[in-house]
Amino acid sequence: MKTKSKLLFVFLIILLAVGGIVLGYKNLIVSSGSNSGPTITTSVRFVNSVITADGSVTAQNQATLAFQIPGKLVYLPFKEGDTISAGQTLAQLDTYALQRELTLALNAYQTTRDTFDQTQENLGDNITKSQTTPTYSNAFDSISAVNDAIVRIAGQSQLGLNNSVINVELANYALQLSRLTSPIRGIITHEGVTIPGINITPATTFTVQDPSSMVFRANVLTEDIYYISVGGKVSIAVDGIQNKFDGIVTKIYPSKVTLPDGVAVYQVDIQSDQLKKAAKLDETGTAIIATNSENVALVPVWTVLSGKYIWVDNNGTPELREVVPGKIHGNEIEITRGLIPTDKIIVDPKYIPSQKYTLL
């Protein structure tokens, strides 16, 4: 008898424990939307008042140069860090063979020119007429044939002269390509070769940057670029410099670039007079950019009904809230008014009692 009583007592304890676990699990789902079970609500995500983006100090006005032909480097007057003026020679290839080719082209042109002039003179004196006129019984046909022959000879002579001129131009152009000149005044920040006397290819590059156009170029993630605008205030922290610099956004690039780590970003240029005075080109750092969307919430697009209503959980009770939507960004939409950070949006329609509320 005592054994049966003990078993009954243990059974009741187990039953109460299981019931408590089930009840607690249900309450957890409804109140918090835990990821351990079906999601009923989700917290509202607000746009941050500032956006942080890594970047580096660079120059808006810069040029990366390379030879278009391979060759032996014979002249390298500057080193990295040197200042160069616009039009100065940055590097020079060996031009011996190119100069000889230009001389050959000029000689060929002179020969062709002499031949052309002589042909024109002969045609003018009708010397070639007797050589090209066949015998015809009809005098009209004879004159026509002579005129056609003269036209062909003149045309061929002109084409030969034109070709010789093109050969001279190409040889001279190849000679010009053997020299790199800087298109801007600036500092040489990169040289793909350090000493002359070696063969190089078009893969060898040289970079010149104008320090007077110095900016901080930040790499902004796609989901953040919508909330940055030209004129926005920025605080710049450059690695190795204790003080931060104030700046403003001056340019937002329209297309993405892919960083070496594979992340696609939009680049934003930030100007700062303090940066120009204290920073150096290619230094890295972080930009803290003020957003243009204070108190803007982001919610799933499909949760907005009739363009202006959202179901929210008000202490366990569904509440239909009127809101003011903004721009759509992918699967999310901005809510500019009507939500607060503590709101939880209902994302499971089954949680809304259909017999009490009507979905719009």
C-alpha positions in Angstrom: 0.0 0.0 0.0 2.8 2.3 0.9 4.6 1.4 -2.3 1.6 2.4 -4.4 1.3 5.7 -2.6 5.0 6.5 -3.3 4.6 5.6 -7.0 1.5 7.9 -7.3 3.4 10.7 -5.6 6.4 10.4 -8.0 4.0 10.3 -11.0 2.3 13.5 -10.0 5.7 15.3 -9.5 6.8 14.2 -13.0 3.4 15.3 -14.5 3.7 18.7 -12.9 7.3 19.1 -14.1 6.5 18.3 -17.7 3.5 20.6 -17.7 5.6 23.4 -16.3 8.3 22.9 -19.0 5.6 22.9 -21.8 4.0 26.1 -20.4 7.3 27.9 -20.0 8.3 26.9 -23.6 5.0 28.3 -25.0 5.5 31.6 -23.0 9.0 31.9 -24.3 7.9 31.6 -27.9 5.2 34.2 -27.6 7.1 36.7 -25.6 10.6 36.7 -27.0 10.5 35.1 -30.4 13.4 32.8 -29.5 15.4 31.2 -32.3 15.0 27.8 -30.6 11.5 27.5 -31.9 9.0 29.1 -34.3 9.6 32.9 -34.5 6.5 35.0 -33.8 8.0 38.5 -33.2 11.2 40.3 -34.2 12.8 43.4 -32.8 12.8 46.6 -34.8 16.2 47.5 -36.2 17.0 51.2 -36.3 19.6 52.9 -38.5 22.6 53.8 -36.4 23.3 57.5 -35.9 26.9 56.9 -37.2 28.5 54.5 -39.6 32.0 53.2 -39.1 34.1 52.4 -42.2 37.7 51.5 -42.7 39.8 53.3 -45.4 43.0 54.9 -46.3 44.6 58.3 -47.1 44.8 58.8 -50.9 44.8 61.5 -53.5 41.9 62.2 -55.7 44.3 63.5 -58.4 46.6 60.6 -59.2 48.0 58.7 -62.2 49.2 55.1 -62.6 51.5 54.8 -65.6 53.0 51.9 -67.5 54.9 51.4 -70.8 52.7 50.0 -73.6 55.7 48.1 -75.1 58.4 45.9 -73.4 62.0 47.0 -73.5 65.2 47.7 -71.6 65.0 50.4 -69.0 67.9 52.9 -69.4 66.8 56.0 -67.5 65.2 56.3 -64.1 65.8 59.8 -62.7 63.5 59.7 -59.7 62.9 57.5 -56.7 59.8 56.8 -54.6 59.0 59.9 -52.5 60.5 62.4 -54.9 58.4 65.3 -56.2 57.9 65.4 -60.0 56.5 68.2 -62.2 53.9 67.7 -65.0 55.8 66.8 -68.2 58.9 65.5 -66.6 60.3 62.2 -67.7 59.6 59.4 -65.2 61.3 56.6 -67.0 62.9 55.9 -70.4 63.4 52.7 -72.5 66.3 52.0 -74.8 65.4 53.7 -78.1 68.3 52.5 -80.4 66.2 50.0 -82.4 63.2 52.4 -82.5 65.3 55.2 -83.8 66.7 53.0 -86.6 63.1 52.0 -87.5 62.1 55.6 -87.7 65.1 56.3 -90.0 64.2 53.5 -92.3 60.6 54.7 -92.4 61.8 58.3 -93.3 64.1 56.9 -96.0 61.3 54.9 -97.5 59.0 58.0 -97.4 61.6 60.1 -99.2 62.0 57.4 -102.0 58.2 57.2 -102.3 57.9 60.9 -102.4 60.4 61.3 -105.2 58.6 58.6 -107.2 55.3 60.3 -106.6 56.6 63.7 -107.7 58.1 62.2 -110.8 54.9 60.3 -111.7 52.9 63.5 -111.3 55.3 65.3 -113.6 55.2 62.6 -116.2 51.4 62.6 -116.2 51.4 66.3 -116.6 53.7 66.1 -119.7 51.6 63.2 -121.1 54.8 61.1 -121.2 52.9 58.1 -120.1 50.2 58.5 -122.6 52.1 56.8 -125.4 53.0 54.0 -123.1 49.4 53.2 -122.0 47.4 54.1 -125.1 46.4 51.0 -127.2 45.4 51.3 -130.9 41.7 51.7 -131.4 39.7 52.4 -134.6 37.5 54.6 -132.5 39.3 57.8 -131.4 36.8 58.4 -128.5 37.5 55.0 -127.0 41.2 55.6 -127.3 41.1 58.9 -125.4 38.9 57.3 -122.7 41.2 54.4 -122.1 44.2 56.8 -121.8 42.4 58.9 -119.2 41.5 55.8 -117.2 45.1 54.6 -117.2 46.3 58.0 -116.0 43.8 58.1 -113.2 44.9 54.6 -112.0 48.6 55.5 -112.1 47.9 58.7 -110.1 45.8 56.8 -107.6 48.4 54.1 -107.0 51.1 56.7 -106.6 49.1 58.6 -104.0 48.3 55.4 -102.0 52.0 54.5 -102.0 52.8 58.0 -100.6 50.0 57.7 -98.0 51.4 54.4 -96.8 54.9 55.7 -96.4 53.5 58.6 -94.3 51.7 56.2 -92.0 54.8 54.1 -91.5 56.7 57.2 -90.5 54.0 58.1 -88.0 53.9 54.6 -86.5 57.7 54.6 -86.1 57.6 58.0 -84.4 54.7 56.9 -82.2 56.6 53.8 -81.0 59.5 56.1 -80.2 57.2 58.3 -78.1 55.9 55.3 -76.2 59.5 54.5 -75.0 59.2 57.5 -72.6 56.9 57.9 -69.6 56.1 61.5 -68.6 54.1 62.6 -65.6 50.7 64.2 -66.4 50.5 65.9 -63.0 52.7 67.5 -60.4 52.9 65.3 -57.4 54.9 62.7 -55.4 56.0 59.4 -56.8 54.4 56.9 -54.4 55.2 53.7 -56.4 57.9 52.5 -58.8 57.6 48.9 -60.1 61.4 48.9 -60.7 64.3 50.4 -58.7 67.3 50.4 -61.0 67.8 50.9 -64.8 69.5 48.4 -67.0 66.9 45.6 -66.8 64.1 44.5 -69.2 60.6 45.5 -68.2 57.1 44.8 -69.5 53.8 46.8 -69.5 53.1 45.1 -66.1 55.6 47.4 -64.5 53.7 50.4 -63.1 54.6 53.8 -61.7 52.2 56.0 -59.6 52.2 59.7 -59.0 49.8 61.3 -56.5 49.0 65.0 -55.9 49.2 65.6 -52.1 47.2 68.8 -52.5 44.1 66.7 -53.4 44.5 64.4 -50.4 41.3 62.8 -49.0 40.4 59.9 -46.8 38.7 57.2 -48.9 36.4 55.1 -46.8 35.0 51.7 -47.8 31.3 51.6 -47.0 29.2 48.4 -46.9 26.2 48.3 -49.3 23.6 48.3 -46.5 25.1 51.5 -45.1 25.6 53.5 -48.2 22.0 54.6 -48.4 22.4 56.6 -45.2 25.4 58.6 -46.2 25.1 61.9 -48.2 27.5 64.5 -49.6 28.1 67.1 -46.9 27.8 64.7 -44.0 30.0 65.3 -41.0 32.8 62.8 -40.4 35.4 62.1 -37.7 38.6 60.5 -39.0 40.9 58.4 -36.9 44.2 57.7 -38.7 46.4 54.8 -37.4 49.4 56.1 -35.5 48.0 59.7 -35.0 46.4 60.4 -31.6 44.1 63.3 -32.5 41.1 62.7 -34.7 40.3 64.9 -37.7 37.0 66.6 -38.6 35.9 66.2 -42.2 33.0 66.2 -44.6 31.8 63.8 -47.3 32.6 65.3 -50.7 32.1 62.4 -53.1 30.2 59.0 -53.2 31.3 56.8 -56.0 28.4 55.3 -58.0 29.7 51.7 -58.5 31.1 49.0 -56.2 34.7 48.0 -55.9 35.9 44.6 -54.6 38.6 44.8 -51.9 41.5 42.2 -51.7 39.5 40.2 -49.1 36.6 39.8 -51.6 34.2 42.2 -49.9 32.3 44.5 -52.3 32.0 48.1 -51.0 31.1 51.6 -52.1 33.9 54.1 -51.7 33.4 57.6 -50.2 35.8 60.5 -50.3 36.2 62.7 -47.2 38.0 66.0 -47.2 39.7 67.5 -44.2 42.1 70.4 -44.0 43.5 68.9 -40.8 44.2 65.7 -42.6 46.2 67.4 -45.3 48.4 69.0 -42.7 49.2 66.0 -40.5 48.6 62.8 -42.4 50.6 61.0 -45.1 49.5 59.3 -48.3 48.6 55.6 -48.0 48.1 55.7 -44.2 45.1 53.6 -43.0 42.4 54.5 -40.5 38.7 54.6 -39.7 36.0 57.1 -40.6 33.0 57.6 -38.3 30.3 59.1 -40.6 27.1 60.7 -39.4 24.0 59.3 -41.1 21.3 61.2 -42.8 18.5 59.0 -41.3 18.1 59.6 -37.6 15.2 57.6 -36.0 14.7 55.5 -39.1 13.6 51.9 -38.6 14.2 49.0 -41.0 11.6 46.2 -41.2 10.8 43.3 -43.6 8.9 44.7 -46.6 6.1 42.1 -46.3 5.2 43.2 -42.8 3.9 46.5 -44.0 0.2 46.2 -44.9 -1.7 48.6 -47.3 1.5 50.7 -47.4 1.0 52.1 -43.9 0.2 49.5 -41.2 2.3 47.0 -39.2 1.2 44.5 -36.5 3.2 44.9 -33.3 3.1 42.9 -30.1 1.9 45.2 -27.3 2.6 43.2 -24.1 1.2 40.0 -25.6 -1.7 41.6 -27.5 -1.5 42.2 -31.2 -1.8 45.9 -32.1 -2.2 47.3 -35.6 0.1 50.4 -35.8 0.0 53.1 -38.4 3.4 54.0 -39.7 5.1 56.2 -42.4 7.2 54.1 -44.8 10.2 55.3 -46.7 12.6 53.8 -49.2 12.9 50.1 -49.9 16.3 48.5 -49.7 16.2 44.9 -51.0 14.0 42.9 -48.6 13.7 45.8 -46.0 11.8 49.0 -46.0 12.4 52.2 -44.0 9.8 53.3 -41.4 10.4 57.0 -40.7 7.6 57.4 -38.1 5.4 55.1 -36.0 7.9 52.7 -34.4 10.2 52.9 -31.4 13.3 50.8 -30.5 11.4 48.7 -28.0 8.7 47.6 -30.5 8.5 44.0 -31.6 6.9 43.3 -35.0 4.7 40.3 -35.4 6.1 38.1 -38.2 3.8 35.1 -37.7 0.2 35.8 -38.9 -1.1 32.9 -36.9 -0.3 34.8 -33.8 -3.0 37.4 -34.7 -6.5 36.2 -33.7 -8.4 36.3 -37.0 -11.8 36.3 -35.3 -10.9 39.6 -33.5 -8.8 41.5 -36.0 -9.1 41.9 -39.7 -5.9 41.9 -41.8 -5.9 44.8 -44.3 
